[in-house]
Amino acid sequence: MSGSLQVELVDEPGRLRAALASLGAEGDAPVGIDVERADAARYHRDAALVQVGVAGRCILLDGVRLHDLGELDHFLAQRTVILHALENDLDPLAAKGVHPERIADTAVAAAILGLPTGLRALLDEALGLALDGDKSALQRADWAQRPLTEEMIAYAASDVVYLPALWAQLEQRLTAANRTEWYDQEVVAIRQRTARDTRSWTRVKGAGRLDPRERARLRAVWEARESLARDHDIAPNRLVHDEVLRALATDPPGTEEDLVRRSSRRRSLLRRHAPALLAALQEAEQGPPEPRQTDGRRLTDRDRNVHDALRRARTEVAEQLGMEAGVLCPSRPLLTALASDPPNGHALCERAGLRPWQRDLLAEPLWEAYLDAQEQAADTPADGQG
């Protein structure tokens, strides 16, 4: 990193306004933002450090000592905020009172363009910048520790000072490739998804295979864990892992000590909250069962063969576009759409939750693959369906 880069660490509220002004950016000039978190063991996402940068200068805002960054929110009001993977940063920024409206995401732009989405690889490809530092080690660093090392400071600054220039390059490429609308739709979708609370007991791996009584237990113990984790600011899986929750639902313990023994980790932490978890399981035992949710008929082996054909068709289109197949269309939603027996390609894409740009590209090739696979299946014995 260039020796001309100026970096200032701000850990006192009274210095924040002057530090922001020192960035020298005009009122609507883009500014890079990144967040380093130290909340792996906590429920609530928290920013240990917020980096704000323009070319040649970065200020590091100490999130451990600065709890309200309203001044930063005001500073960003008329600016385009450049982030890399916005879904990682919006919640911890909001917790500090920062709610940027005009956002650009270099990771999303890179994915749409078929470029590397890792920031350092992307900077190398787009700007010819090879940054120093052990990225993997610094990502695992304790960003709540003080003082920060010189290496940590350099790494944190390098994550933001090049973002405005990187975005300018990617924006030009999006325009040249006629993919700006695709990018815009993706950013809107990610922001909407980030704003929703997507945590649910139904996302526990294996929940769909449980019977109604087991599902009722899983829901009850998951909700109890969620409440405890939120109230005590503990990462839910740190309190009790999803795998243990599923085991408790299929084979409920009879005592608190039995419940604690089911977990091989952090038993002292779990022991403190075992009464509430056991009570939730026992209450679920007396309550109504939790029926399975179905979005259509039960999938068959033939459906899975059709799904493979759809994935191949999707991959062919993605290769023609020079992008990752999963960016063009994830695989799992296609399988879900099959259960609804779609009448045409647009319905298939809509039921898979695809956005307009994806539907425009995929409706026809997916439907052709669907019809071909269905025709082949009709000529194949139905053994193995179920």
C-alpha positions as CSV (number, residue, x, y, z in Angstrom):
1,M,0.0,0.0,0.0
2,S,1.2,3.4,-0.9
3,G,3.1,5.3,1.8
4,S,1.1,8.4,0.9
5,L,-2.0,7.0,2.5
6,Q,-3.2,8.9,5.5
7,V,-5.0,7.0,8.3
8,E,-6.6,8.4,11.4
9,L,-8.0,6.4,14.3
10,V,-11.0,8.2,15.9
11,D,-12.0,7.0,19.4
12,E,-13.6,10.1,20.9
13,P,-17.0,11.5,19.9
14,G,-15.7,15.1,19.9
15,R,-13.2,14.3,17.1
16,L,-15.7,12.6,14.7
17,R,-17.0,15.6,12.8
18,A,-13.6,17.1,12.1
19,A,-12.3,13.7,11.1
20,L,-15.1,13.3,8.6
21,A,-14.5,16.7,7.2
22,S,-10.8,15.9,6.7
23,L,-11.7,13.4,4.1
24,G,-12.0,16.4,1.8
25,A,-14.8,14.8,-0.3
26,E,-17.4,17.0,-1.8
27,G,-20.9,16.7,-0.6
28,D,-22.0,14.1,-3.2
29,A,-18.6,12.4,-3.8
30,P,-18.6,8.6,-3.4
31,V,-17.0,7.2,-0.2
32,G,-15.9,3.7,0.7
33,I,-17.2,2.0,3.8
34,D,-16.4,-1.3,5.5
35,V,-17.0,-2.8,8.9
36,E,-14.8,-5.1,11.0
37,R,-16.9,-7.0,13.4
38,A,-16.1,-8.8,16.7
39,D,-19.5,-10.5,17.4
40,A,-19.0,-14.2,16.5
41,A,-20.0,-15.2,20.0
42,R,-22.9,-12.7,20.2
43,Y,-26.5,-12.5,19.0
44,H,-26.5,-8.9,18.0
45,R,-24.2,-7.8,15.1
46,D,-21.8,-5.2,16.3
47,A,-19.2,-3.1,14.5
48,A,-15.8,-3.1,16.3
49,L,-14.4,-0.8,13.6
50,V,-16.0,1.2,10.8
51,Q,-13.6,2.3,8.0
52,V,-14.5,5.4,5.9
53,G,-12.2,6.1,3.0
54,V,-11.5,8.0,-0.2
55,A,-8.4,7.9,-2.4
56,G,-5.4,8.6,-0.2
57,R,-7.2,9.0,3.2
58,C,-9.0,6.8,5.6
59,I,-10.5,7.3,9.0
60,L,-11.1,4.4,11.3
61,L,-14.0,4.8,13.7
62,D,-13.5,2.9,16.9
63,G,-16.8,1.0,17.4
64,V,-15.8,-0.2,20.8
65,R,-15.7,3.3,22.2
66,L,-18.1,5.1,19.7
67,H,-21.6,3.8,20.2
68,D,-23.5,6.4,18.2
69,L,-22.3,7.4,14.7
70,G,-25.0,9.8,13.9
71,E,-22.4,12.2,12.6
72,L,-21.4,9.6,10.0
73,D,-25.0,9.1,9.0
74,H,-25.3,12.8,8.4
75,F,-22.0,12.9,6.4
76,L,-23.3,10.1,4.1
77,A,-26.7,11.5,3.5
78,Q,-25.9,12.9,0.0
79,R,-23.1,10.5,-0.9
80,T,-23.0,7.2,-2.7
81,V,-21.7,4.7,-0.2
82,I,-19.5,2.0,-1.8
83,L,-19.6,-1.3,0.0
84,H,-18.3,-4.7,-0.8
85,A,-20.9,-7.3,0.1
86,L,-23.5,-5.0,1.7
87,E,-25.4,-7.7,3.4
88,N,-22.5,-8.1,5.9
89,D,-22.3,-4.4,6.8
90,L,-25.8,-2.9,6.9
91,D,-27.0,-4.4,10.2
92,P,-23.9,-3.4,12.2
93,L,-24.0,0.1,10.7
94,A,-27.7,0.4,11.6
95,A,-26.8,-0.6,15.1
96,K,-24.6,2.5,15.3
97,G,-27.2,4.8,13.8
98,V,-26.0,4.7,10.2
99,H,-28.5,4.1,7.5
100,P,-27.0,4.9,4.0
101,E,-29.6,5.4,1.3
102,R,-27.5,5.5,-1.9
103,I,-25.5,2.3,-2.0
104,A,-23.2,0.7,-4.6
105,D,-21.9,-2.8,-4.0
106,T,-18.7,-3.9,-5.8
107,A,-19.2,-7.6,-5.0
108,V,-22.6,-7.6,-6.7
109,A,-21.3,-5.8,-9.7
110,A,-18.4,-8.2,-9.9
111,A,-20.7,-11.2,-9.8
112,I,-22.9,-9.8,-12.5
113,L,-19.9,-9.2,-14.7
114,G,-18.4,-12.6,-14.1
115,L,-15.4,-11.2,-12.2
116,P,-13.8,-12.4,-9.0
117,T,-15.9,-11.4,-6.0
118,G,-13.2,-11.5,-3.4
119,L,-12.1,-7.9,-2.8
120,R,-8.4,-8.4,-3.2
121,A,-8.7,-10.6,-6.3
122,L,-11.1,-8.0,-7.7
123,L,-8.8,-5.1,-7.0
124,D,-6.0,-7.0,-8.8
125,E,-8.1,-7.8,-11.8
126,A,-9.9,-4.4,-12.2
127,L,-7.3,-1.9,-11.0
128,G,-4.0,-3.9,-11.1
129,L,-3.6,-3.5,-7.3
130,A,-1.8,-6.3,-5.3
131,L,-2.3,-5.6,-1.6
132,D,0.0,-6.8,1.1
133,G,-1.0,-8.6,4.3
134,D,-2.2,-12.0,5.4
135,K,-5.9,-11.7,4.6
136,S,-7.0,-14.9,6.2
137,A,-5.2,-14.2,9.5
138,L,-6.5,-10.6,9.6
139,Q,-10.0,-11.7,9.0
140,R,-9.7,-14.0,12.0
141,A,-8.2,-11.2,14.1
142,D,-9.8,-9.9,17.3
143,W,-11.0,-6.5,16.1
144,A,-12.2,-5.6,19.5
145,Q,-8.7,-5.7,20.9
146,R,-6.9,-2.4,21.6
147,P,-4.6,-1.1,20.6
148,L,-4.9,-2.2,17.0
149,T,-1.6,-3.4,15.4
150,E,-0.1,-1.5,12.5
151,E,-0.8,-4.5,10.3
152,M,-4.5,-4.4,11.3
153,I,-4.7,-0.7,10.6
154,A,-3.1,-1.0,7.2
155,Y,-5.4,-3.9,6.3
156,A,-8.6,-2.1,7.5
157,A,-7.7,1.0,5.5
158,S,-6.9,-0.9,2.3
159,D,-10.4,-2.4,2.4
160,V,-12.0,1.0,1.7
161,V,-9.7,3.6,0.1
162,Y,-9.8,1.9,-3.3
163,L,-13.6,1.2,-3.3
164,P,-14.6,4.5,-5.1
165,A,-12.1,3.9,-7.9
166,L,-13.1,0.3,-8.1
167,W,-16.8,1.2,-8.3
168,A,-16.1,3.7,-11.1
169,Q,-14.4,1.0,-13.1
170,L,-17.2,-1.6,-12.5
171,E,-19.9,0.9,-13.2
172,Q,-18.4,1.5,-16.6
173,R,-18.2,-2.2,-17.3
174,L,-21.8,-2.7,-16.3
175,T,-22.9,0.0,-18.8
176,A,-20.7,-1.4,-21.6
177,A,-22.1,-4.9,-21.0
178,N,-25.8,-3.7,-20.8
179,R,-26.0,-5.2,-17.3
180,T,-26.7,-2.2,-15.2
181,E,-30.4,-3.2,-14.8
182,W,-29.4,-6.7,-13.8
183,Y,-27.1,-5.2,-11.1
184,D,-29.8,-2.8,-9.9
185,Q,-32.3,-5.6,-9.4
186,E,-29.8,-7.6,-7.4
187,V,-29.0,-4.8,-5.1
188,V,-32.6,-4.1,-4.4
189,A,-33.3,-7.8,-3.7
190,I,-30.3,-8.0,-1.3
191,R,-31.4,-4.9,0.5
192,Q,-34.9,-6.2,0.9
193,R,-33.6,-9.6,2.1
194,T,-31.3,-8.0,4.5
195,A,-34.1,-5.9,6.0
196,R,-36.2,-9.0,6.7
197,D,-35.7,-11.3,9.6
198,T,-35.1,-14.6,7.9
199,R,-34.2,-16.6,11.0
200,S,-36.6,-19.5,11.3
201,W,-36.8,-22.9,13.0
202,T,-37.7,-24.3,9.6
203,R,-34.1,-23.5,8.4
204,V,-32.6,-26.1,10.8
205,K,-31.1,-28.8,8.7
206,G,-33.3,-31.8,8.6
207,A,-36.4,-30.0,9.9
208,G,-38.4,-31.1,6.8
209,R,-37.8,-34.8,7.6
210,L,-39.3,-34.6,11.1
211,D,-42.8,-35.9,11.8
212,P,-45.4,-33.4,13.1
213,R,-44.8,-34.0,16.8
214,E,-41.0,-33.7,16.4
215,R,-41.6,-30.5,14.4
216,A,-43.6,-29.1,17.2
217,R,-40.8,-29.8,19.7
218,L,-38.2,-28.4,17.3
219,R,-40.1,-25.2,16.9
220,A,-40.6,-24.8,20.6
221,V,-37.0,-25.4,21.6
222,W,-35.7,-23.2,18.7
223,E,-37.9,-20.3,19.8
224,A,-36.8,-20.7,23.4
225,R,-33.2,-20.7,22.3
226,E,-33.8,-17.7,20.1
227,S,-35.3,-15.7,23.0
228,L,-32.5,-16.7,25.4
229,A,-29.9,-15.8,22.8
230,R,-31.4,-12.5,22.1
231,D,-31.9,-11.5,25.7
232,H,-28.4,-12.5,26.8
233,D,-26.6,-11.5,23.5
234,I,-25.3,-15.0,22.8
235,A,-24.9,-16.5,19.4
236,P,-27.7,-19.1,19.2
237,N,-25.4,-21.9,18.0
238,R,-23.0,-21.1,20.8
239,L,-25.7,-21.6,23.3
240,V,-26.9,-24.9,21.8
241,H,-26.1,-26.0,18.2
242,D,-28.8,-26.7,15.6
243,E,-27.8,-30.4,15.5
244,V,-28.4,-30.7,19.2
245,L,-31.8,-29.0,18.8
246,R,-32.8,-31.5,16.2
247,A,-31.7,-34.4,18.5
248,L,-33.7,-32.9,21.4
249,A,-36.8,-32.8,19.1
250,T,-36.5,-36.4,18.0
251,D,-35.6,-37.8,21.4
252,P,-36.6,-35.3,24.1
253,P,-34.7,-35.5,27.4
254,G,-36.4,-36.2,30.7
255,T,-34.3,-33.9,32.9
256,E,-32.2,-30.8,32.7
257,E,-29.0,-32.8,33.2
258,D,-30.0,-35.1,30.4
259,L,-30.5,-32.1,28.1
260,V,-27.1,-30.7,29.0
261,R,-25.4,-34.0,28.3
262,R,-26.7,-34.0,24.7
263,S,-24.3,-31.1,23.9
264,S,-20.6,-31.8,23.7
265,R,-19.6,-28.1,23.9
266,R,-20.1,-25.3,26.4
267,R,-22.1,-27.3,28.9
268,S,-21.6,-24.7,31.6
269,L,-23.3,-22.1,29.5
270,L,-26.1,-24.5,28.4
271,R,-26.6,-25.6,32.0
272,R,-27.6,-22.0,33.0
273,H,-30.4,-22.0,30.4
274,A,-31.4,-25.6,30.4
275,P,-34.6,-25.0,32.5
276,A,-36.2,-22.8,29.9
277,L,-35.3,-25.1,27.1
278,L,-36.6,-28.2,28.9
279,A,-39.8,-26.3,29.8
280,A,-40.3,-25.4,26.1
281,L,-40.0,-29.1,25.1
282,Q,-42.4,-30.2,27.7
283,E,-44.9,-27.6,26.7
284,A,-44.7,-28.6,23.1
285,E,-45.4,-32.2,24.2
286,Q,-48.8,-31.1,25.4
287,G,-49.6,-28.8,22.5
288,P,-50.7,-29.4,19.0
289,P,-48.4,-31.0,16.4
290,E,-46.7,-28.9,13.7
291,P,-47.9,-30.1,10.3
292,R,-45.5,-30.3,7.4
293,Q,-45.6,-27.4,5.0
294,T,-46.0,-28.3,1.4
295,D,-45.6,-26.0,-1.6
296,G,-46.9,-28.6,-4.0
297,R,-46.9,-32.3,-4.5
298,R,-44.2,-34.6,-3.2
299,L,-41.1,-34.7,-5.4
300,T,-40.2,-37.9,-7.2
301,D,-37.0,-39.3,-8.7
302,R,-38.2,-38.2,-12.1
303,D,-38.5,-34.6,-10.7
304,R,-34.9,-34.8,-9.7
305,N,-33.9,-35.9,-13.1
306,V,-35.8,-33.0,-14.6
307,H,-34.1,-30.7,-12.0
308,D,-30.7,-32.0,-13.3
309,A,-31.8,-31.0,-16.8
310,L,-32.8,-27.6,-15.7
311,R,-29.5,-27.1,-14.0
312,R,-27.6,-28.1,-17.1
313,A,-29.6,-25.6,-19.2
314,R,-29.0,-22.9,-16.6
315,T,-25.3,-23.6,-16.6
316,E,-25.1,-23.4,-20.4
317,V,-26.7,-19.9,-20.4
318,A,-24.4,-18.8,-17.5
319,E,-21.3,-20.0,-19.5
320,Q,-22.5,-18.0,-22.5
321,L,-22.8,-14.9,-20.3
322,G,-19.4,-15.6,-18.6
323,M,-20.9,-15.7,-15.1
324,E,-21.2,-18.2,-12.3
325,A,-24.3,-20.4,-12.7
326,G,-25.4,-19.8,-9.1
327,V,-25.4,-16.1,-9.8
328,L,-27.7,-16.5,-12.8
329,C,-30.0,-18.8,-10.9
330,P,-29.5,-20.9,-7.7
331,S,-30.3,-24.6,-8.0
332,R,-32.6,-25.2,-5.0
333,P,-35.4,-22.8,-6.1
334,L,-35.7,-24.7,-9.3
335,L,-36.4,-27.9,-7.4
336,T,-39.0,-26.1,-5.4
337,A,-40.7,-24.7,-8.5
338,L,-41.0,-28.2,-10.0
339,A,-43.3,-29.3,-7.2
340,S,-45.9,-26.7,-8.4
341,D,-46.1,-28.3,-11.9
342,P,-45.6,-25.0,-13.7
343,P,-47.6,-24.5,-16.9
344,N,-44.9,-22.5,-18.8
345,G,-41.4,-21.2,-18.5
346,H,-42.4,-17.8,-17.0
347,A,-44.4,-19.5,-14.3
348,L,-41.5,-21.8,-13.6
349,C,-39.1,-18.8,-13.2
350,E,-41.6,-16.9,-11.1
351,R,-42.2,-19.8,-8.8
352,A,-38.5,-20.2,-8.4
353,G,-38.4,-16.6,-7.2
354,L,-36.3,-15.3,-10.0
355,R,-36.0,-11.6,-10.8
356,P,-37.1,-10.1,-14.1
357,W,-33.6,-10.1,-15.6
358,Q,-33.2,-13.8,-14.8
359,R,-36.6,-14.6,-16.1
360,D,-35.9,-12.9,-19.4
361,L,-32.7,-15.0,-19.9
362,L,-34.0,-18.3,-18.6
363,A,-37.7,-18.7,-19.2
364,E,-37.3,-20.1,-22.7
365,P,-34.2,-22.4,-22.2
366,L,-35.5,-23.7,-18.9
367,W,-38.9,-24.5,-20.4
368,E,-37.3,-26.3,-23.4
369,A,-35.2,-28.4,-21.0
370,Y,-38.3,-29.1,-18.8
371,L,-40.3,-30.3,-21.7
372,D,-37.5,-32.5,-23.1
373,A,-36.8,-34.0,-19.7
374,Q,-40.5,-34.7,-19.1
375,E,-40.7,-36.4,-22.5
376,Q,-37.7,-38.5,-21.7
377,A,-39.2,-39.4,-18.3
378,A,-42.5,-40.5,-20.0
379,D,-40.5,-43.1,-22.0
380,T,-38.7,-44.3,-18.9
381,P,-40.2,-46.9,-16.4
382,A,-41.5,-45.2,-13.2
383,D,-39.4,-47.3,-10.9
384,G,-38.0,-45.4,-7.9
385,Q,-40.7,-42.8,-7.7
386,G,-41.7,-41.8,-4.2
